[in-house]
């Protein structure tokens, strides 16, 4: 029978849905960063224009990655991982950060800043996919140990920045991928036992402000106004913003919490609160629907992959996306402590956006080069 044309294996929805999310984010970033006296949309110096430039770069990289045979990334996986570790180490010495938020996470390259921790997410997915696809059948103890050795160094380096949220995202990616690779009950029990034993040490290893955020989170759950001007301020203002949006919201650039700067870090950590206030419940439902639909399309890639490596890459990207969405929305809705996790495709962040779009290009490559028939 004739070979299926490549364009019939290409998934346009893996381009259209991210594009819709990016456009959604640009409108919200503009609203969050443009003051009430802003006379026109997208002034040249705005955050929205900068994000649009990063988006353009990201979609170009997506196209290039789709043309690239993803199986070649298997041979480069460990080299990519090593390069990412080198960049993470470099951040600790020459990294740029925010004294206000106590983190050094970026490397400045003139007018452009790169965030190595975002590059590390994709590098780890590729390295884990290669490690875990090295054997057949159930996951062996050797491969499980090898995967742990891959996740611990970047976890530690990112934690030292400090950036606990991103470090935990690496752990979530690792756990999802080893589970899909065939994690056995005995192995899961061993991991759970080790995690419980290490929990007290983990709590002591947290920075004071991290422990304080967790403590304040539980206080705010009991009494929303227990710390209205301290660590609980952001959670309280986010709750007010979301609650004031109603069904259809106040309209873009018309949210009082957003425009009067009661809501902090509104173009990044609390972009969902901006959405809920200005576009309301309907705007939030549209966002949820886009993310859910996108996750199902990624799982479709995993199902149609021609090999275990491609399947694991797809599951790794799905775990990466899902974890960030859940943590960011949970922080905005006061269901989880605030960690500074950006909302994929919507929050300001060039490195995050470019790497996400690059990973979707690799997913397209998996689809385009999948097997002709399945038996």
N, C-alpha and C positions, 0 to 999 in steps of 0.2 A: 504494500500500500504506500501511497505517496507520503513524504515527510510533511508534518504539520508546519506551516510557515511560522517564523519566529514571532511575527506581530500578533498571531492568534494566541500565543502563550503569554504575551505581555499583559499585565493587569493594569488598565488605565485608572482603576479606582485607587490603586496604591500611589498614584500621583494626584488625582483629583481631591481625595479626602485630605491629605496633608496640605495641599494648596488652599483648600477651604479653611483649614485650621490656621494656617499662616495669615491669611487675609483677615480672619476673625481676630487674631492676635494683633495685627497692625492697627485695626480700628480701635481696639481697647488700649493699646500702648499710646496711641495718639491722644485718646481721651484722658488717659491717666497722667500724661506728661505735659499736655498743652494747657496753659492757664486759661481762665475764663476770658481774658482779654485777647486771646490768640485770634487773629483776624482771618486766618485761612488754614485750610487743612494741609498737613505735612509741610511745615516750614523747613527750609534746608537743614537747619541745625537740630531738628527734632530726633528723638529716640526712634520714632517710627521709620524715618528715612534710613537711619543706620541699620535698623532691623531688616528693612526691605532689601538693602544691599547684601546683607548676610544671607537672606533668603534666596536672592538671585544666585549667589555663589553656591549655595547649598543645592539648588535644583540643577545647576550645571554639573556639580560633583555626582549627583544622583544619576544623571544621564551617562556620565563617563563610567560610573560603577556598573550600570546596567549593561554596558558594552564589554565590560571586563569579565572574563570567565572566573566565577567565584571559586572554582576549584584551585586556581592559582593562589588565592588568598590562604589556602591551607598550608602551602609551602612557606608563605611569608608570615604566618601567624605568630610564631615565636619571635621573629625579628621585630615585628610590629609591637608586640608585647614588651620586648626589651627596650625599644625606643620610647615607649610610653613611660616605663619605669624611670628611664633617664630624665625625661622631662619633669616627672614628679619630684625627683631628687633635686633638679635644678630650681624648682619653685621654692624650696626651702632655703636657698641661698640668695637668689636674685629675684624672687617673686615679688609681685606688687599686690597690695591688699588694701583693706579698709580698716583703719584704726578703730573706727566707730563700732564695727562688727567683729573685730578681733580675728581676722583671717587673712592669710596671704595665699591667693589661689591663682593668680594670673602672671603670665610672662609677657612683658611689654615689648612689642616689635614696632617701635615708632608710633604710628597712629592706630595700630591694631594690637589688641590684647588677645592672647590665646589662653584657654583654660585647660591645662593638661589632664585634669581629672575627667573631663568630658571625652577627650581622646581615648583615655584609658578604658572607658566603658566598652567601646567597640573593640579595642585591642584585646580586652579580657574575654569578650564573647568569642572572638576568633580563636584565641589560644585555648580556651576551655573546650570549644567545639572540636579542635584538633586532638586534644588530650583524651576527651571522652569518646571520640569516634575511633580510637586506635584499636579497639577490640570489638568482638561480637558478643551477643547475648547479654546476660545481666552484668551489671557494673561490678568490676573486680575491686578488691581492696586496694590494689596497686594504683589503678586509675583514680579511685576516690582520693587516695593520699596525694597523687600527683595534682589533682585539681585543687586540693587544699593548699598545696605549695604555690600554686599559681595565684590564688586569691589573697593570701596573707600579705605579701609585700606591698601591693598597691593599696590594700586596706589600711595598712599601718602608715604608709606615706601620706595618704589623703587625710587620715585622722590627725596627723601631726600638723596639718596646715593651720588651724584645725577645721575639719569639715565632716562632722559625724554623719549628716544626712547622705552625702555622696558615698561615704565609706559603707554605710548600710545598704545602699543600692547595689554595690558590688556583691555584698553577701546575698542579697535577694536574687541577683542574676545567677550566682553560683548555685544556690539551692535549687532554683527552678531547673537549671540545666542538668544537674546531677539526678534530680528526680525523674526527668524525662529520659535520661540515659539508662535508667533501670535500677535506681536505688532500692536496695533490699531492706526488709524490716529490721534485720539485725544491724545493718549499717545505720539506719535511721535511729534506732535505739542508742547506738554508740554515740552518734552525733548529739542526740538530745541529752544524754548523760553528760557528755563533755561540756555542752553549753550550760547546763545547770550548775555544774561544778565551777565553771569559770565566771558565772554571773556575778558573784560578790567582788571578784577581782576587776571585772569589767566596770562595775559601778564605781569602785575606788579610782579607776583609771580615768574616769570622766573628768573634764574640766569643771570648775566650780559653777560657771555659768550654764553648763549643760545640765548639771544636777538641779540647778535652780529653776531652769525652764521646765523640767519634768515635774518638779514639786509644785510650781505655780500652775501648771496645766491641771493637775488634780484639784488644786484649790479653786480654780476658776470653774471647773465642772460642778463643784458643790455650791460655790458662791461666785457668780459672774463678775461681781465688783469687788473681789477680795484684794486685787492689786491693780486698780484702774490706771495708775500713772507709772507703774514699773513694768515688770516682765509681762504682766497681764494686759497691758495697754493694747497691743496689736490684736490679741484675740478678742478683746471687747469691741474694738472698732470694726473688726471684720464681721463680728456677729451683728452689729448695728447696720453695717452696709448691706449685708445679705438680707436682713429682715426688712429693710426699708424699700427694697426693690419691688415688692409686690409681684403681680402677675406679669406685667409687661415692662416694668422698670421705669426709671425717670427719663430715659433717653440718653444717648451718647453725649458726653460733655456737660450733662446736667445733674450728675450725682453730687449731692452736697458733701457727703463724706469724702468722696474722691477729689472734687474740685477745691474744697477748702483745706485739703491736706491733713485731715484727721487720720486718714488711712496712710500708714507708712509703707515703704517698699512696694508701692501699689503697681508699679510696672513690672514687677518680678514675682516675689513671693506671694503677693495678695492680688494678683491679676484676676483671679476668679471672683473676689469680692467686688472688684470694679464691674465685672460682667453682671453679677447678680444685682447690684444696685442700679445699673443703668439699662440693662436689658431684661431684668426680672427672671421669674421662674421659667418662662418660655425660652429665654436665651440660654439658661442653664441646661434645660432639657435638650436643646439643639446640640450643645457642646457634648453632653453625655452620649447622645446618639452617635455623633461623629467618632468619638473615641471607641465606643463599643463596636461599631461597624469596622473601624480600622483594625482592631484586635482580631476580629474574625477573619479579615482578609490576610493578616499575618499568619494565623493558624492554618489557613488554606494553603499558604506557601509551604509550611512545614509538612502538611499532608501530601503535597505533590512533589516534594523534593526527590531527586533521583538517588540520593545517598544520605547516610547518617550525618555527615558533616553539615550538609545544607539544612537538614532538619533541625539540628541543634542550633545552628546560627539563627534560624527563624524563631525558635523558642526563646533564645537568649534576647533577641530584639524585643519580642513580646513581653518578656519579664521586665526588661529595662523600661519600656514604655508604661506598663501597668503599674509598676512600683512608684514611679514618679507621679503619675496621675493620682493614685490613691493617697500618697503622702501629702501632696500639695493640696488636694481637695479636703483631705482630713484635717489639715492645719487650718484652712480657711473656715471650715465648718465646726471648729473646736472639738473635733473628734480625736485628734492626735496632737502631740506637742509641736510647736513651731520648729522646723529644722532648716528653713531656708532653701527648700527644694523647689526648683522652678517647674512651672507647668509646661509640659512639652508642646512645642510649636507656638505657644502663646506668650510666654514670658520673655522679657528681654534677655538676650544671651546669644552671641554670635557662634561661639564654639559649640554650644549645645545644639543649636539649630542646624548648623552645617553637618555635624556628626550624625544627627538623627536622619537627615535627608540622605547622607552618604550610605547609612545602613539600609535605607529603603531601596537605594540603588542596587545593593547587594542582593536584597530579596528579589528584585526584578530579575537579576542575573540567575538566581536559583530557579525561578519560574521558566525563563526563556530556555534554559538548558536542562530542563527536566526530561525524564525518560518519555519516549514516544508513546509507549503503552504500559499499562500496569496489569500484572497478572495476580 
